[in-house]
Amino acid sequence: MEPGTARIAVDLLGGDDAPAVVVDGALRAMRADPDLHLLLVGPAEVADGLIAALGPAQRARITVRPVRDAVGMADHPSAARAESTVRAAVTAVRDGIADAVVSAGSTGATVTAAALGFGRWPAVRRPALVATLPAVAGPVVLLDVGGSLEPRPATLARHAVLGAAYAAVAHAVVAPRVGLLSVGTEAGKGDRVRRAADSVLAAEPLPCDARYVGLVEGYDVSVGARADVVVTDGFTGNVLLKAIEGAYAMAGGPPASGGAPRAAALLGVAGTVVVCHGAAIADDVASGIALAAHLWRRRAADSVAALLAGVAPTGHDRTDRPTDTEVATP
C-alpha cells in the first residue's frame, strides 16, 4: 500500500443496496488503510452507525456531511444538478475538503455531477470510464465502460490516448500496447465506426511510448497477450465488462492475478472520481475506495491530464452529441 493521507468523499446513498453495503465497505476500507480519511456524505443517522462500529483512533479519521437526498438509479442524470449526495461529494472535493469521490450510484448522475463540479479537461468533450481487468498475461485497461455510449472515431482516438496514459500512470505499464475492439483482427473488420476509427488510431500520437497494435477481439481482453489497453465505446464496453464479471462468477472467481473489476475511474474531468458497480457488495465498495486513494496518492488525474495536454489530436469530431449518461454543456 502506498503511503500518504487520502481523504475520500463517499456517497452513502449510491447503489442498489445502499446504504448498508456502502457502510460495510467503508468500514472495511478504514480498517485496511491507516492513512485513509473518509468524508461520509449522506443521512447523519447512517453515518453515525458506521462511526459507532469503529475504535476511537479510527473515528478521528471520519467526518460527516449530512445530506438526505440521492439520485435514484432510474432518475435522469440531470437530477445530479440538484442538491444530492453525489453532488455534495463532488463539491467537497472542489472545495478542498476531500481529495476524491467514490459513488456506486447512477453512472450518469456521477458523470454529470463531476463534469459540472470539476469541469472537463480541454481536450476531452466526453469523459470516459476506465476499468482494469485481471487478464491472464497481466492487467488490461478497458475503456470506455459507460461514460459515453455513442462516440465517434475521433472520440475513440481520444480514449486511446487516455487509456495509454492511465495504464502508464496508474499501473506502471511500460510502452502500453493499444488495441481497438472489433469482431476480427484483420483490417476492414467491424462496423463503420470501427473501420473509420482504425485509420484514425493508426495516425494518433500516443503518450508514454505507447503504440497502436490494430484491431483486437473480445478474448484478447481476458487473455491480455496482444494489448495492454483496449478501446471501445461505452455501450459495448459496459456490456463486455458485465459479461466478463458473469463469466468469473460461473468459473468460481477471476484469475489469480487480481479481482474482478467492480469500480472504474472517470477520466476527462479535473478531479479524482471512482464509480463502483451499481450492484456492488461491501468488498466492491472497499476496493473502489482503495482505488480512489491509490489514484490520488499517485496524482493520477493530474498526470494523465498533463500527458494528454502534450498530445495533439489528429482531428476533431464535430458531430458528437451528448447521450443519456453525459452532461450537456450549458
C-alpha positions as CSV (number, residue, x, y, z in Angstrom):
1,M,0.0,0.0,0.0
2,E,1.3,3.4,-0.9
3,P,1.9,5.9,1.9
4,G,0.2,9.3,2.3
5,T,-3.1,10.6,3.6
6,A,-6.1,10.2,1.3
7,R,-9.4,11.9,2.1
8,I,-12.2,10.2,0.2
9,A,-15.7,11.5,0.0
10,V,-18.1,8.5,-0.1
11,D,-21.7,8.7,-1.4
12,L,-23.6,6.8,1.3
13,L,-26.8,6.6,-0.7
14,G,-25.3,5.4,-4.1
15,G,-26.0,1.9,-5.3
16,D,-28.7,-0.8,-5.4
17,D,-28.2,-1.9,-1.8
18,A,-27.2,1.4,-0.3
19,P,-26.6,2.4,2.4
20,A,-25.9,-1.0,4.0
21,V,-23.2,-2.2,1.6
22,V,-21.6,1.2,1.4
23,V,-21.3,1.4,5.2
24,D,-19.9,-2.1,5.3
25,G,-17.4,-1.3,2.5
26,A,-16.3,1.9,4.1
27,L,-15.7,0.0,7.4
28,R,-13.5,-2.5,5.6
29,A,-11.6,0.2,3.8
30,M,-10.9,2.2,7.0
31,R,-9.6,-0.9,8.8
32,A,-7.3,-1.8,5.9
33,D,-5.7,1.6,5.4
34,P,-4.4,3.5,8.4
35,D,-3.8,6.6,6.3
36,L,-7.3,6.8,4.9
37,H,-9.7,9.5,6.0
38,L,-13.4,9.4,4.9
39,L,-16.0,12.1,4.4
40,L,-19.3,10.4,4.7
41,V,-21.9,12.1,2.6
42,G,-25.5,11.1,3.5
43,P,-28.0,11.0,6.3
44,A,-26.4,11.6,9.7
45,E,-28.0,8.6,11.3
46,V,-26.4,6.3,8.7
47,A,-23.0,7.9,9.2
48,D,-23.4,7.6,13.0
49,G,-24.0,3.8,12.6
50,L,-20.7,3.4,10.8
51,I,-18.8,5.6,13.3
52,A,-20.2,3.6,16.2
53,A,-18.5,0.4,14.8
54,L,-15.1,2.0,14.8
55,G,-12.5,2.4,17.5
56,P,-11.6,5.9,18.9
57,A,-8.5,6.2,16.6
58,Q,-10.5,5.3,13.5
59,R,-13.3,7.6,14.5
60,A,-10.9,10.5,14.3
61,R,-10.5,9.8,10.6
62,I,-14.2,10.2,9.9
63,T,-16.1,13.4,9.1
64,V,-19.8,13.7,8.1
65,R,-21.6,15.9,5.6
66,P,-25.3,15.4,6.3
67,V,-27.3,15.2,3.0
68,R,-30.7,13.4,2.7
69,D,-31.4,13.4,-1.0
70,A,-30.0,11.0,-3.5
71,V,-30.2,10.5,-7.3
72,G,-32.0,7.2,-8.0
73,M,-30.7,4.6,-10.4
74,A,-33.7,5.3,-12.7
75,D,-33.5,9.1,-12.5
76,H,-32.3,11.2,-15.4
77,P,-28.7,12.2,-15.0
78,S,-29.8,15.9,-14.9
79,A,-31.1,15.2,-11.4
80,A,-27.5,15.5,-10.2
81,R,-27.8,19.2,-10.8
82,A,-30.0,19.4,-7.7
83,E,-28.6,19.0,-4.2
84,S,-27.9,15.3,-3.7
85,T,-25.3,13.1,-2.0
86,V,-23.2,12.7,-5.2
87,R,-23.2,16.4,-5.9
88,A,-22.3,17.2,-2.3
89,A,-19.4,14.8,-2.5
90,V,-18.1,16.4,-5.7
91,T,-18.5,19.9,-4.1
92,A,-16.5,18.7,-1.1
93,V,-13.6,17.8,-3.4
94,R,-13.9,21.0,-5.3
95,D,-13.8,23.0,-2.1
96,G,-10.6,21.2,-0.9
97,I,-12.4,19.3,2.0
98,A,-11.8,15.9,0.3
99,D,-9.4,14.6,-2.3
100,A,-11.5,12.1,-4.3
101,V,-15.1,10.9,-4.8
102,V,-16.5,7.4,-4.7
103,S,-20.1,6.5,-5.6
104,A,-21.9,3.3,-6.5
105,G,-24.9,5.3,-7.6
106,S,-26.2,6.3,-11.1
107,T,-23.2,6.5,-13.5
108,G,-24.9,9.2,-15.5
109,A,-25.5,11.3,-12.4
110,T,-22.0,10.8,-11.2
111,V,-20.5,11.8,-14.6
112,T,-22.9,14.8,-14.7
113,A,-22.0,16.0,-11.2
114,A,-18.3,15.6,-11.8
115,A,-18.3,17.4,-15.2
116,L,-20.3,20.3,-13.7
117,G,-18.4,20.4,-10.4
118,F,-14.9,19.9,-11.7
119,G,-15.1,20.9,-15.4
120,R,-13.7,18.8,-18.3
121,W,-10.1,18.7,-19.5
122,P,-9.7,21.0,-22.5
123,A,-9.0,18.1,-24.9
124,V,-11.9,15.9,-23.7
125,R,-15.5,16.5,-24.7
126,R,-16.7,13.1,-23.4
127,P,-15.3,11.8,-20.1
128,A,-14.6,8.0,-20.2
129,L,-14.9,5.3,-17.5
130,V,-11.8,3.1,-17.4
131,A,-11.7,-0.3,-15.7
132,T,-8.8,-2.6,-15.2
133,L,-9.3,-6.3,-15.8
134,P,-7.2,-9.1,-14.4
135,A,-6.2,-10.8,-17.7
136,V,-4.1,-13.9,-17.9
137,A,-1.0,-12.1,-19.2
138,G,-1.4,-9.1,-16.9
139,P,-3.8,-6.3,-16.3
140,V,-5.7,-4.9,-19.3
141,V,-7.2,-1.4,-19.2
142,L,-10.6,-1.3,-20.9
143,L,-12.3,2.0,-21.8
144,D,-15.0,3.2,-22.2
145,V,-17.2,1.1,-19.9
146,G,-20.1,3.5,-19.6
147,G,-19.1,7.2,-19.6
148,S,-20.4,7.9,-23.1
149,L,-22.5,5.4,-25.1
150,E,-22.2,6.7,-28.7
151,P,-18.7,8.1,-29.5
152,R,-17.4,8.8,-33.0
153,P,-13.9,7.7,-34.3
154,A,-12.2,10.8,-33.0
155,T,-13.6,10.1,-29.6
156,L,-12.2,6.6,-29.7
157,A,-8.9,8.1,-30.6
158,R,-9.0,10.3,-27.5
159,H,-9.9,7.3,-25.5
160,A,-6.8,5.6,-26.8
161,V,-4.7,8.5,-25.5
162,L,-6.4,8.5,-22.2
163,G,-6.1,4.7,-21.8
164,A,-2.4,4.7,-22.7
165,A,-1.6,7.4,-20.2
166,Y,-3.7,5.8,-17.5
167,A,-2.0,2.4,-18.0
168,A,1.4,4.0,-17.6
169,V,0.5,6.3,-14.6
170,A,-1.9,4.1,-12.6
171,H,-0.4,0.6,-13.4
172,A,3.2,1.4,-14.4
173,V,2.8,-0.3,-17.8
174,V,5.9,0.4,-19.9
175,A,5.2,1.3,-23.6
176,P,1.5,0.3,-23.5
177,R,0.1,-1.6,-26.5
178,V,-3.3,-0.2,-27.5
179,G,-5.9,-2.1,-29.5
180,L,-9.3,-1.3,-30.8
181,L,-12.1,-3.8,-30.0
182,S,-13.7,-5.3,-33.1
183,V,-15.1,-8.6,-34.5
184,G,-11.8,-9.6,-36.1
185,T,-8.2,-8.6,-36.2
186,E,-7.9,-8.1,-40.0
187,A,-8.0,-4.6,-41.4
188,G,-11.5,-3.7,-42.6
189,K,-13.3,-5.8,-40.0
190,G,-16.1,-4.2,-37.9
191,D,-18.9,-1.7,-38.4
192,R,-18.5,1.7,-40.0
193,V,-17.3,3.4,-36.8
194,R,-14.7,0.8,-36.1
195,R,-13.4,0.8,-39.7
196,A,-13.0,4.6,-39.6
197,A,-11.5,4.6,-36.1
198,D,-8.9,2.1,-37.1
199,S,-7.2,4.5,-39.5
200,V,-7.6,7.4,-37.1
201,L,-5.9,5.5,-34.3
202,A,-3.1,4.4,-36.6
203,A,-2.2,8.1,-37.1
204,E,-2.9,9.2,-33.5
205,P,0.1,10.3,-31.4
206,L,0.1,8.3,-28.2
207,P,1.9,9.2,-24.9
208,C,4.3,7.1,-22.8
209,D,5.8,5.4,-25.9
210,A,2.5,3.6,-26.4
211,R,1.8,2.1,-29.8
212,Y,-1.3,1.1,-31.6
213,V,-1.4,-2.6,-32.4
214,G,-4.6,-2.6,-34.5
215,L,-7.9,-4.5,-34.1
216,V,-8.3,-6.9,-31.2
217,E,-11.2,-9.3,-30.3
218,G,-13.1,-10.0,-27.2
219,Y,-11.0,-12.8,-25.9
220,D,-7.9,-10.5,-26.1
221,V,-9.4,-8.6,-23.2
222,S,-9.3,-11.6,-21.0
223,V,-6.1,-13.0,-22.2
224,G,-4.1,-9.8,-22.4
225,A,-1.3,-11.1,-24.7
226,R,-1.9,-8.7,-27.6
227,A,-2.8,-5.4,-25.9
228,D,-2.5,-3.6,-22.5
229,V,-5.2,-1.1,-23.4
230,V,-8.4,-2.0,-25.3
231,V,-10.5,0.9,-26.6
232,T,-14.3,0.7,-27.4
233,D,-17.5,2.6,-27.0
234,G,-19.2,2.9,-23.6
235,F,-22.2,0.7,-24.6
236,T,-20.0,-2.2,-25.9
237,G,-17.5,-1.8,-23.1
238,N,-20.2,-1.9,-20.3
239,V,-21.8,-5.0,-21.8
240,L,-18.4,-6.7,-22.2
241,L,-17.4,-5.8,-18.6
242,K,-20.6,-7.3,-17.1
243,A,-20.3,-10.4,-19.3
244,I,-16.8,-11.0,-18.0
245,E,-17.9,-10.5,-14.4
246,G,-20.6,-13.1,-15.0
247,A,-18.1,-15.5,-16.5
248,Y,-15.8,-15.1,-13.5
249,A,-18.8,-15.9,-11.2
250,M,-19.6,-19.1,-13.2
251,A,-15.9,-20.1,-13.2
252,G,-15.6,-19.7,-9.4
253,G,-13.6,-16.5,-9.5
254,P,-11.3,-14.3,-11.5
255,P,-7.6,-15.2,-12.4
256,A,-5.1,-15.2,-9.5
257,S,-3.6,-12.0,-10.9
258,G,-6.4,-9.9,-9.5
259,G,-10.1,-9.4,-8.7
260,A,-12.9,-8.8,-11.0
261,P,-13.3,-5.1,-11.7
262,R,-16.2,-3.6,-9.8
263,A,-15.0,0.0,-9.9
264,A,-13.9,2.3,-12.7
265,A,-12.0,5.6,-12.8
266,L,-13.6,8.6,-14.6
267,L,-11.1,10.3,-16.9
268,G,-11.6,13.6,-18.5
269,V,-12.7,15.7,-15.5
270,A,-10.5,17.8,-13.3
271,G,-10.8,15.6,-10.2
272,T,-10.4,12.1,-9.0
273,V,-13.6,10.1,-9.3
274,V,-14.3,6.4,-8.9
275,V,-17.6,4.8,-9.9
276,C,-18.5,1.5,-8.3
277,H,-20.8,-1.1,-9.9
278,G,-24.4,-0.3,-9.0
279,A,-24.8,-3.9,-7.7
280,A,-21.7,-3.5,-5.6
281,I,-21.2,-5.6,-2.5
282,A,-19.2,-4.4,0.5
283,D,-15.9,-5.7,-0.8
284,D,-16.5,-3.9,-4.1
285,V,-17.1,-0.6,-2.3
286,A,-14.0,-1.1,-0.2
287,S,-11.9,-1.8,-3.4
288,G,-13.4,1.3,-5.0
289,I,-12.3,3.4,-2.0
290,A,-8.9,1.8,-2.2
291,L,-8.7,2.6,-5.9
292,A,-9.6,6.2,-5.3
293,A,-6.9,6.5,-2.6
294,H,-4.3,4.9,-5.0
295,L,-5.1,7.3,-7.8
296,W,-5.0,10.3,-5.5
297,R,-1.7,9.3,-4.0
298,R,-0.2,8.9,-7.5
299,R,-1.8,12.2,-8.6
300,A,-3.0,10.1,-11.5
301,A,-5.7,12.6,-12.7
302,D,-3.2,15.4,-12.9
303,S,-0.5,13.2,-14.5
304,V,-2.9,11.9,-17.2
305,A,-4.2,15.4,-17.9
306,A,-0.6,16.6,-18.3
307,L,0.2,13.8,-20.7
308,L,-3.0,14.4,-22.7
309,A,-2.1,18.1,-23.0
310,G,1.1,17.1,-24.7
311,V,-0.5,15.1,-27.4
312,A,-2.1,16.9,-30.3
313,P,-5.2,15.2,-31.7
314,T,-5.2,14.3,-35.3
315,G,-8.8,15.5,-35.9
316,H,-11.9,16.9,-34.3
317,D,-15.3,15.2,-34.1
318,R,-17.8,18.0,-34.6
319,T,-20.7,15.6,-34.8
320,D,-20.6,14.4,-31.1
321,R,-23.9,14.7,-29.3
322,P,-24.4,14.2,-25.6
323,T,-26.1,10.9,-24.6
324,D,-28.1,9.8,-21.6
325,T,-25.0,9.3,-19.4
326,E,-23.4,12.7,-20.3
327,V,-23.8,16.3,-19.3
328,A,-24.6,18.7,-22.0
329,T,-22.6,21.9,-22.0
330,P,-24.8,24.7,-20.5
